Amino acid sequence: MLTAEQRAIIKATVPLLESGGEALTTHFYKMMLSEHPEVRPLFNQAHQASGDQPRALANGVLMYARHIDQLEQLGGLVGQIINKHVALQILPEHYPIVGGCLLRAIKEVLGEDIATPAVIDAWGAAYGQLADILIGAEEGLYKQKEEAAGGWRGSREFRVVRREQESSEIVSFYFAPVDGKPVLKAEPGQYIGLQLFIDGAEQRRNYSLSALCDGKEYRISVKREAQGKVSNYLHDQLQVGDTLQLFPPAGDFTLAASDKPLVLISGGVGITPTLAMLEAALQGERPVHFIHCARNGAVHAFRDWVDALAARHPQLKRFYCYAEDDGSQAASAVGLLSQEQLGQWLPQERDVDAYFLGPKGFMAAVKRQLKGLGVPEQQSRYEFFGPAAALE
């Protein structure tokens, strides 16, 4: 339990984190990944190189320090962290490694004049409090998934039973369990964890499930990233008949039960979780507006599938926006999605449930546009593919 003095110290460090938190977390990651190779598979090196991972941790640490007296004010951040940890199989033994490196980084970056023994003790207690919260919540989720029908704990061997080219950049992979038993039914919007070994090195990644789970297999749809070690391996080497380890589905960005009109907005490969949401929503009668933005028709995945759904379900309206004018007749509009254009495609009544995903800049724009168009902020939901970040 943190003392009143320790809480005061934590809150007093907020200005330091606001000005230098990213430098601190960059040093932390460099130290931890060089000294503890056993945790490297848990971190996407591309996010390290881009600075996204250090920025995300700095933001998380800052939020924690700001709300040390009222942790409930952290809102959905804790749930996001817990689910991502479970999808990657973060375990209790990993926490002391992270905590030890974080305290060393605080001392080495801030210096002994600022990082006094009292400051280090306060942050050690604060980290211990947070670790206990996360470990307890994660164990509850691990147990829940293990005991559910078709569930399991840890890794489970799956085989690639089909792969399909969805666009010039996206390939779908269908996985079925080698043991032939049922699989845990995922909620629309959840993701699965993959464990791979590439050139002898372990890699772990989360990928959204791009189809409604039928209890027999899972589907992911992966975009080839120019510098993506895992995405290029999947595209170039993973073939039908190959096996790999999967971790149980996780994620709290899921389609909530509602009778309100549903708006699904995606950019690029952000379309993947919206596909499962779309399937689930069309099992009922609620109106659905499906809006997808792509660079051009060549990279637009699942267009024919969505069009076929629209032909069978009159409550589904779909709109496509292409950034480039490639002459495609499929585009409903050309150029970047504007607030005016989005307003024309939304239901006239703005009391809707909106879910949106895509590149960070795209999501920031959509968030502003939805607010400007009168969609209630609490009904405007999103999730990041990589490290969580602010959209302000």
RODO-2510 file (C-alpha; in nm, 4 decimals, decimal comma):
residues 392
     n   res          X          Y          Z
     1     m     0,0000     0,0000     0,0000
     2     l     0,1366     0,3385    -0,0985
     3     t     0,1838     0,5877     0,1841
     4     a     0,0553     0,9449     0,1597
     5     e     0,4153     1,0638     0,1251
     6     q     0,4824     0,8217    -0,1608
     7     r     0,1665     0,9328    -0,3416
     8     a     0,2767     1,2945    -0,3091
     9     i     0,6180     1,2064    -0,4547
    10     i     0,4614     1,0239    -0,7488
    11     k     0,2357     1,3187    -0,8303
    12     a     0,5309     1,5571    -0,7987
    13     t     0,7133     1,3679    -1,0751
    14     v     0,4348     1,4313    -1,3303
    15     p     0,6048     1,7470    -1,4742
    16     l     0,9251     1,5477    -1,5228
    17     l     0,7370     1,2762    -1,7096
    18     e     0,5601     1,5335    -1,9237
    19     s     0,8905     1,6827    -2,0369
    20     g     1,1209     1,3800    -2,0423
    21     g     0,9133     1,0650    -2,0171
    22     e     0,9894     0,9449    -2,3692
    23     a     1,3669     0,9740    -2,3161
    24     l     1,3297     0,7739    -1,9960
    25     t     1,1253     0,4961    -2,1548
    26     t     1,3533     0,4801    -2,4610
    27     h     1,6486     0,4226    -2,2275
    28     f     1,4419     0,1677    -2,0342
    29     y     1,3619    -0,0399    -2,3438
    30     k     1,7202    -0,0281    -2,4712
    31     m     1,8501    -0,1492    -2,1368
    32     m     1,5889    -0,4195    -2,0828
    33     l     1,6032    -0,5691    -2,4321
    34     s     1,9835    -0,5823    -2,4312
    35     e     2,0147    -0,7344    -2,0827
    36     h     1,7094    -0,9624    -2,0875
    37     p     1,6799    -1,1378    -2,4246
    38     e     1,4105    -1,3637    -2,2803
    39     v     1,1567    -1,0780    -2,3033
    40     r     1,2439    -0,9655    -2,6572
    41     p     0,9720    -1,1789    -2,8216
    42     l     0,7118    -0,9854    -2,6218
    43     f     0,7982    -0,6576    -2,7950
    44     n     0,7595    -0,5595    -3,1596
    45     q     1,0981    -0,4263    -3,2682
    46     a     0,9379    -0,2146    -3,5421
    47     h     0,7473    -0,0254    -3,2722
    48     q     1,0767     0,0278    -3,0899
    49     a     1,2417     0,1689    -3,4010
    50     s     0,9515     0,4027    -3,4773
    51     g     0,9358     0,5270    -3,1188
    52     d     0,5733     0,4168    -3,0819
    53     q     0,6456     0,1740    -2,7970
    54     p     0,8430     0,4244    -2,5828
    55     r     0,5796     0,6906    -2,6445
    56     a     0,3032     0,4506    -2,5449
    57     l     0,4791     0,3525    -2,2226
    58     a     0,5565     0,7159    -2,1404
    59     n     0,1893     0,8019    -2,1882
    60     g     0,0827     0,5082    -1,9709
    61     v     0,3261     0,5956    -1,6918
    62     l     0,2134     0,9578    -1,7055
    63     m    -0,1538     0,8600    -1,6826
    64     y    -0,0782     0,6317    -1,3877
    65     a     0,1122     0,9057    -1,2040
    66     r    -0,1614     1,1613    -1,2655
    67     h    -0,4317     0,9326    -1,1276
    68     i    -0,2381     0,7587    -0,8510
    69     d    -0,5114     0,8633    -0,6033
    70     q    -0,8003     0,7568    -0,8307
    71     l    -0,6965     0,4647    -1,0462
    72     e    -1,0549     0,4211    -1,1647
    73     q    -0,9983     0,7379    -1,3694
    74     l    -0,7684     0,5388    -1,5980
    75     g    -1,0850     0,4071    -1,7610
    76     g    -1,0363     0,1575    -2,0394
    77     l    -0,6553     0,1839    -2,0440
    78     v    -0,6124    -0,0920    -1,7854
    79     g    -0,8467    -0,3263    -1,9744
    80     q    -0,6548    -0,2675    -2,2986
    81     i    -0,3240    -0,3455    -2,1291
    82     i    -0,4579    -0,6604    -1,9633
    83     n    -0,5991    -0,7986    -2,2871
    84     k    -0,2833    -0,7268    -2,4870
    85     h    -0,0757    -0,8909    -2,2150
    86     v    -0,2960    -1,2001    -2,2195
    87     a    -0,2828    -1,2223    -2,5999
    88     l     0,0997    -1,2197    -2,5814
    89     q     0,1158    -1,4393    -2,2683
    90     i     0,2772    -1,1914    -2,0303
    91     l     0,3378    -1,3856    -1,7078
    92     p     0,4080    -1,2900    -1,3432
    93     e     0,7805    -1,3643    -1,3828
    94     h     0,8107    -1,0898    -1,6428
    95     y     0,7062    -0,8132    -1,4039
    96     p     1,0205    -0,8054    -1,1835
    97     i     1,2341    -0,7684    -1,4968
    98     v     1,0315    -0,4711    -1,6167
    99     g     1,0169    -0,3139    -1,2703
   100     g     1,3899    -0,3440    -1,2061
   101     c     1,4783    -0,1900    -1,5427
   102     l     1,2242     0,0896    -1,5030
   103     l     1,3656     0,1937    -1,1650
   104     r     1,7206     0,1858    -1,3035
   105     a     1,6125     0,3977    -1,5990
   106     i     1,4524     0,6548    -1,3675
   107     k     1,7741     0,6780    -1,1679
   108     e     2,0066     0,6910    -1,4701
   109     v     1,8052     0,9357    -1,6807
   110     l     1,6888     1,1740    -1,4088
   111     g     2,0089     1,1612    -1,2089
   112     e     2,0630     1,1136    -0,8375
   113     d     1,9760     1,4756    -0,7536
   114     i     1,6204     1,4152    -0,8720
   115     a     1,5917     1,0383    -0,8419
   116     t     1,6632     1,0345    -0,4695
   117     p     1,6216     0,7171    -0,2615
   118     a     1,2776     0,8450    -0,1558
   119     v     1,1727     0,8891    -0,5206
   120     i     1,2988     0,5426    -0,6158
   121     d     1,1224     0,3886    -0,3144
   122     a     0,7968     0,5649    -0,4074
   123     w     0,8141     0,4473    -0,7672
   124     g     0,9080     0,0971    -0,6547
   125     a     0,5952     0,0869    -0,4392
   126     a     0,3823     0,2356    -0,7176
   127     y     0,5091    -0,0175    -0,9701
   128     g     0,4466    -0,2991    -0,7236
   129     q     0,0881    -0,1802    -0,6783
   130     l     0,0278    -0,1685    -1,0535
   131     a     0,1948    -0,5059    -1,1101
   132     d    -0,0274    -0,6679    -0,8470
   133     i    -0,3391    -0,5231    -1,0136
   134     l    -0,2367    -0,6440    -1,3593
   135     i    -0,1138    -0,9883    -1,2492
   136     g    -0,4371    -1,0545    -1,0608
   137     a    -0,6593    -0,9404    -1,3476
   138     e    -0,4540    -1,1320    -1,6054
   139     e    -0,4685    -1,4531    -1,4046
   140     g    -0,8458    -1,4181    -1,3880
   141     l    -0,8600    -1,3835    -1,7663
   142     y    -0,6203    -1,6742    -1,8247
   143     k    -0,8355    -1,8948    -1,6022
   144     q    -1,1565    -1,7811    -1,7701
   145     k    -1,0215    -1,8706    -2,1155
   146     e    -0,8845    -2,2029    -1,9945
   147     e    -1,2175    -2,3115    -1,8451
   148     a    -1,4427    -2,1890    -2,1283
   149     a    -1,5713    -2,4295    -2,3941
   150     g    -1,2971    -2,4791    -2,6506
   151     g    -1,0566    -2,2746    -2,4402
   152     w    -0,6978    -2,3337    -2,3379
   153     r    -0,4113    -2,1762    -2,1432
   154     g    -0,0776    -2,0931    -2,2979
   155     s     0,0001    -2,2011    -2,6525
   156     r    -0,1882    -2,4507    -2,8684
   157     e    -0,0784    -2,5955    -3,2004
   158     f    -0,2773    -2,4949    -3,5085
   159     r    -0,2392    -2,5813    -3,8752
   160     v    -0,2867    -2,3521    -4,1755
   161     v    -0,5804    -2,5103    -4,3594
   162     r    -0,6302    -2,2378    -4,6195
   163     r    -0,4775    -1,9118    -4,7386
   164     e    -0,6406    -1,6608    -4,9735
   165     q    -0,5142    -1,3475    -5,1469
   166     e    -0,7610    -1,0726    -5,0567
   167     s    -0,5887    -0,7794    -5,2306
   168     s    -0,2455    -0,6861    -5,3637
   169     e    -0,1316    -0,6350    -5,0008
   170     i    -0,3489    -0,8582    -4,7803
   171     v    -0,3535    -1,2369    -4,7400
   172     s    -0,5972    -1,4325    -4,5188
   173     f    -0,4855    -1,7364    -4,3199
   174     y    -0,7276    -1,9933    -4,1797
   175     f    -0,6100    -2,1892    -3,8729
   176     a    -0,7599    -2,5110    -3,7351
   177     p    -0,6373    -2,6865    -3,4165
   178     v    -0,4128    -2,9873    -3,4733
   179     d    -0,5929    -3,1773    -3,1944
   180     g    -0,9225    -3,1494    -3,3863
   181     k    -1,1111    -3,0229    -3,0819
   182     p    -1,3375    -2,7134    -3,0718
   183     v    -1,1868    -2,3681    -3,0266
   184     l    -1,2879    -2,0831    -2,7999
   185     k    -1,5475    -1,8607    -2,9658
   186     a    -1,4053    -1,5118    -2,9957
   187     e    -1,6080    -1,1939    -2,9609
   188     p    -1,6364    -0,9802    -3,2774
   189     g    -1,3435    -0,7372    -3,2696
   190     q    -1,1004    -0,9550    -3,0713
   191     y    -0,7526    -1,0606    -3,1807
   192     i    -0,5398    -1,3740    -3,1564
   193     g    -0,1786    -1,4127    -3,0458
   194     l     0,0736    -1,5895    -3,2736
   195     q     0,4036    -1,7445    -3,1661
   196     l     0,6514    -1,7862    -3,4511
   197     f     1,0178    -1,8720    -3,4920
   198     i     1,1891    -1,6795    -3,7716
   199     d     1,5587    -1,7396    -3,8387
   200     g     1,5809    -1,9102    -3,5010
   201     a     1,4360    -1,6136    -3,3075
   202     e     1,0977    -1,6198    -3,1363
   203     q     0,8437    -1,3575    -3,2433
   204     r     0,4979    -1,2881    -3,0982
   205     r     0,2303    -1,0805    -3,2644
   206     n    -0,1382    -1,0011    -3,2247
   207     y    -0,3672    -1,0049    -3,5298
   208     s    -0,7358    -0,9186    -3,5408
   209     l    -0,9727    -1,2014    -3,6238
   210     s    -1,1251    -1,1068    -3,9578
   211     a    -1,4190    -1,3491    -3,9529
   212     l    -1,6856    -1,4414    -3,7010
   213     c    -1,5581    -1,7443    -3,5098
   214     d    -1,7495    -2,0675    -3,5764
   215     g    -1,5901    -2,2703    -3,2948
   216     k    -1,3811    -2,4695    -3,5449
   217     e    -1,1183    -2,2335    -3,6883
   218     y    -0,9827    -1,8790    -3,6847
   219     r    -0,9059    -1,6399    -3,9681
   220     i    -0,6610    -1,3509    -3,9709
   221     s    -0,5920    -1,1203    -4,2658
   222     v    -0,2418    -0,9757    -4,2764
   223     k    -0,1126    -0,6755    -4,4683
   224     r     0,2449    -0,6975    -4,5950
   225     e     0,4453    -0,4206    -4,4292
   226     a     0,7624    -0,3090    -4,6063
   227     q     0,9833    -0,3568    -4,2989
   228     g     0,7608    -0,6077    -4,1207
   229     k     0,9594    -0,9171    -4,0314
   230     v     0,6527    -1,1179    -3,9291
   231     s     0,4144    -0,9961    -4,2022
   232     n     0,6707    -1,0726    -4,4732
   233     y     0,7340    -1,4168    -4,3249
   234     l     0,3611    -1,4912    -4,3230
   235     h     0,3162    -1,3724    -4,6813
   236     d     0,6243    -1,5422    -4,8247
   237     q     0,6714    -1,8588    -4,6210
   238     l     0,3639    -1,9686    -4,4246
   239     q     0,1824    -2,2231    -4,6406
   240     v    -0,1130    -2,4602    -4,6128
   241     g    -0,0137    -2,7526    -4,3918
   242     d     0,2351    -2,5539    -4,1821
   243     t     0,1817    -2,5409    -3,8058
   244     l     0,2361    -2,2721    -3,5450
   245     q     0,1335    -2,1904    -3,1893
   246     l    -0,1664    -1,9686    -3,1111
   247     f    -0,2680    -1,8041    -2,7853
   248     p    -0,6383    -1,7681    -2,6961
   249     p    -0,8369    -1,4730    -2,8382
   250     a    -0,8374    -1,1552    -2,6312
   251     g    -0,9369    -0,7912    -2,6573
   252     d    -1,1984    -0,5625    -2,5040
   253     f    -1,2773    -0,3673    -2,8221
   254     t    -1,5802    -0,5776    -2,9066
   255     l    -1,9212    -0,5221    -3,0570
   256     a    -2,1604    -0,4291    -2,7774
   257     a    -2,5231    -0,5407    -2,7832
   258     s    -2,7401    -0,2507    -2,8992
   259     d    -3,0419    -0,1619    -3,1102
   260     k    -2,8896     0,1664    -3,2264
   261     p    -2,7780     0,1987    -3,5885
   262     l    -2,4231     0,0674    -3,6266
   263     v    -2,1508     0,2594    -3,8124
   264     l    -1,8278     0,0753    -3,8995
   265     i    -1,5499     0,2980    -4,0355
   266     s    -1,2127     0,1578    -4,1402
   267     g    -0,8978     0,2613    -4,3186
   268     g    -0,6668     0,0126    -4,4920
   269     v    -0,6098    -0,3093    -4,3005
   270     g    -0,8197    -0,1603    -4,0205
   271     i    -1,1055    -0,3308    -4,2020
   272     t    -1,0196    -0,6706    -4,0466
   273     p    -1,1989    -0,6543    -3,7076
   274     t    -1,4953    -0,4722    -3,8608
   275     l    -1,5655    -0,7768    -4,0798
   276     a    -1,6472    -0,9961    -3,7798
   277     m    -1,8523    -0,7113    -3,6319
   278     l    -2,0425    -0,6792    -3,9595
   279     e    -2,1208    -1,0521    -3,9705
   280     a    -2,2485    -1,0452    -3,6136
   281     a    -2,4600    -0,7324    -3,6633
   282     l    -2,6307    -0,8727    -3,9725
   283     q    -2,7668    -1,1624    -3,7696
   284     g    -3,0168    -0,9071    -3,6386
   285     e    -3,2143    -0,6246    -3,7944
   286     r    -3,0210    -0,3154    -3,6833
   287     p    -2,9235    -0,0767    -3,9644
   288     v    -2,5530    -0,0915    -4,0527
   289     h    -2,3491     0,1721    -4,2369
   290     f    -2,0168     0,0239    -4,3503
   291     i    -1,7587     0,2841    -4,4584
   292     h    -1,4167     0,1777    -4,5831
   293     c    -1,1269     0,3935    -4,7013
   294     a    -0,8431     0,2559    -4,9138
   295     r    -0,5645     0,3961    -5,1307
   296     n    -0,7165     0,2446    -5,4454
   297     g    -0,9133    -0,0522    -5,5742
   298     a    -0,6099    -0,2829    -5,5964
   299     v    -0,5494    -0,2720    -5,2212
   300     h    -0,9187    -0,2785    -5,1243
   301     a    -0,9744    -0,6176    -4,9607
   302     f    -1,3113    -0,7943    -4,9105
   303     r    -1,5054    -0,5604    -5,1398
   304     d    -1,6857    -0,8417    -5,3234
   305     w    -1,7749    -1,0092    -4,9934
   306     v    -1,9233    -0,6896    -4,8474
   307     d    -2,1089    -0,6201    -5,1724
   308     a    -2,2610    -0,9699    -5,1617
   309     l    -2,3766    -0,9114    -4,8037
   310     a    -2,5348    -0,5825    -4,9053
   311     a    -2,7287    -0,7606    -5,1810
   312     r    -2,8746    -1,0011    -4,9245
   313     h    -2,9293    -0,7605    -4,6334
   314     p    -3,1258    -0,4435    -4,7131
   315     q    -3,0344    -0,2932    -4,3730
   316     l    -2,6682    -0,2751    -4,4840
   317     k    -2,5446     0,0357    -4,6651
   318     r    -2,1788     0,0412    -4,7739
   319     f    -1,9608     0,3274    -4,8949
   320     y    -1,6035     0,3191    -5,0270
   321     c    -1,3604     0,6108    -5,0383
   322     y    -1,0389     0,5817    -5,2444
   323     a    -0,7541     0,8252    -5,1847
   324     e    -0,6372     0,7805    -5,5447
   325     d    -0,8516     0,8139    -5,8535
   326     d    -0,7818     0,4832    -6,0280
   327     g    -1,0924     0,4993    -6,2429
   328     s    -1,2660     0,2345    -6,0347
   329     q    -1,6425     0,2332    -6,0467
   330     a    -1,6463     0,0862    -5,6955
   331     a    -1,5471     0,4121    -5,5263
   332     s    -1,8317     0,6113    -5,3754
   333     a    -1,5929     0,9069    -5,3388
   334     v    -1,2315     0,9932    -5,4241
   335     g    -0,9844     1,1700    -5,1961
   336     l    -0,9366     1,1700    -4,8227
   337     l    -1,2487     1,1204    -4,6141
   338     s    -1,3857     1,4616    -4,5148
   339     q    -1,6328     1,5512    -4,2432
   340     e    -1,8803     1,6648    -4,5078
   341     q    -1,8560     1,3331    -4,6915
   342     l    -1,8782     1,1312    -4,3715
   343     g    -2,1859     1,3295    -4,2720
   344     q    -2,3583     1,2309    -4,5937
   345     w    -2,2903     0,8629    -4,5295
   346     l    -2,3950     0,8549    -4,1632
   347     p    -2,7559     0,7903    -4,0625
   348     q    -2,9503     1,1159    -4,0417
   349     e    -3,0117     1,0510    -3,6724
   350     r    -2,6710     1,0771    -3,4990
   351     d    -2,7617     0,8574    -3,2017
   352     v    -2,5495     0,5727    -3,3400
   353     d    -2,2813     0,3320    -3,2235
   354     a    -1,9664     0,4094    -3,4219
   355     y    -1,6559     0,1876    -3,4326
   356     f    -1,3498     0,2981    -3,6272
   357     l    -1,0012     0,1620    -3,6915
   358     g    -0,7086     0,2373    -3,9186
   359     p    -0,3813     0,4317    -3,9290
   360     k    -0,3308     0,6783    -3,6450
   361     g    -0,3802     0,9926    -3,8554
   362     f    -0,6945     0,8492    -4,0111
   363     m    -0,8376     0,7633    -3,6695
   364     a    -0,7581     1,1064    -3,5270
   365     a    -0,9437     1,2659    -3,8175
   366     v    -1,2449     1,0338    -3,7861
   367     k    -1,2652     1,0961    -3,4118
   368     r    -1,2795     1,4736    -3,4697
   369     q    -1,5283     1,4358    -3,7533
   370     l    -1,7680     1,2158    -3,5579
   371     k    -1,7646     1,4638    -3,2715
   372     g    -1,8213     1,7510    -3,5132
   373     l    -2,1156     1,5656    -3,6688
   374     g    -2,2871     1,5189    -3,3330
   375     v    -2,2158     1,1521    -3,2612
   376     p    -2,2014     1,1158    -2,8786
   377     e    -1,8394     1,0699    -2,7720
   378     q    -1,9230     0,7765    -2,5449
   379     q    -2,0692     0,5996    -2,8510
   380     s    -1,7574     0,6592    -3,0611
   381     r    -1,5228     0,3640    -3,0060
   382     y    -1,1792     0,2786    -3,1406
   383     e    -0,8694     0,0691    -3,0795
   384     f    -0,5068     0,0930    -3,1890
   385     f    -0,3297    -0,1852    -3,3749
   386     g     0,0045    -0,1098    -3,2149
   387     p     0,0904     0,0561    -2,8832
   388     a    -0,1947     0,2617    -2,7412
   389     a    -0,1632     0,6323    -2,8030
   390     a    -0,3681     0,9457    -2,7628
   391     l    -0,5746     1,0649    -3,0590
   392     e    -0,5872     1,4257    -2,9487
***
